[in-house]
Amino acid sequence: MGEGERFQLGTVGALTLSVVSSVSIVICNKALISSLGFNFATTLTSWHLLVTFCSLHAARKMKFFEHKAFEQKAVMGFGILNGISIGLLNLSLGFNSVGFYQMTKLAIIPCTVFLETLFLAKKFSRSIQLSLLILLLGVGIATVNDVQLNALGSILSLLAIVTTCVAQIMTNTIQKKFKVSSTQLLYQSCPYQAGTLLISGPFLDQFLTNQNVFAFKYTTQVLVFIVLSCMISVSVNFSTFLVIGKTSPVTYQVLGHLKTCLVLAFGYILLHDPFNWRNILGIMVALVGMIVYSYFCTRETQKKTDEATLPSSQGKEGESDPLLKTGNGNDVVIDTVAQKAPGWERNKDLHA
């Protein structure tokens, strides 16, 4: 198997792992939050990251991957920024309507494109821009219902968008700059992310829900779902870094909207959530946007490969990486669906 085929297989595997694990944790967290009343999303996220770090530490001890030290300031800044972005997303969730929060999530893609164009000199063709527009239109139709504006919620959403975009761009650039794998970066940044959320999580959750995480009644069923959620989160966090490292921040966001569509579909099939013609139309339009995006990315990647004069350029990774490549050829976040009680509204996606 050639280098390009191995890279292709690894990319497909990373994308598949990301979709399966993210959809699984959404279903698990929806049962935990909406059905069992465990509304402490930020604290739950800190436990996810803590379990992820412990799992990676055990894997390192067993020689599954090699620890590679690099610039500590970069790791610390990156980890803290990721933790802050998760906290801001949860605050945005608490202070905005469902529709406005979904618009916040949609705004991450154009903001990422703008930042990469401005600071990293990346170029996005009109075909790519058009496909992203179709995708965002479809997801908007499927998910955005009511849009209610308020000053504090708008400011929090703006900060959440910027910090999330910068954190995801850093995930990609740090891996390339320091030549570290997604596992190595996740292992080193996890303590800072977990520490940020372990300290702020209980206060943030109490502020949003008027409930104390330490006073909550932990039944056997709640504990089982918490453990299951934490176990799945290891795969989610790992696949997030893996996908961004192998593709790009924009491609990761496109994949995230595919997950949203799948969550809507699975929620209707498995949990009997409300489903109407807008959901169906939006999912269909979004899928068209994803297919068009992948097609144009594949075509542009192949064109660059054909025009390249050096063999090494064939494997160059860039923004034109599609969701599924056919040519030769990288969160921390976990999406959950929550119920607002009293500071949360149902069927919002949380980045954890």
Secondary structure, DSSP 8 states (H G I E B T S, - for coil): --HHHHHHHHHHHHHHHHHHHHHHHHHHHHIIIIIT----HHHHHHHHHHHHHHHHHHHHHTTSS------HHHHHHHHHHHHHHHHHHHHHHHHS-HHHHHHHHHTHHHHHHHHHHHHS-----HHHHHHHHHHHHHHHHHH-------HHHHHHHHHHHHHHHHHHHHHHHHHHHTT--HHHHHHHHHHHHHHHHHHHHHHHHHHHHS--GGGS---HHHHHHHHHHHHHHHHHHHHHHHHHHHS-HHHHHHHHHHHHHHHHHHHHHHH-----HHHHHHHHHHHHHHHHHHHHHHHHHHHHHHH-SSGGGGG---TT--SS--S-------EEEE--SSS--TTEEEE-
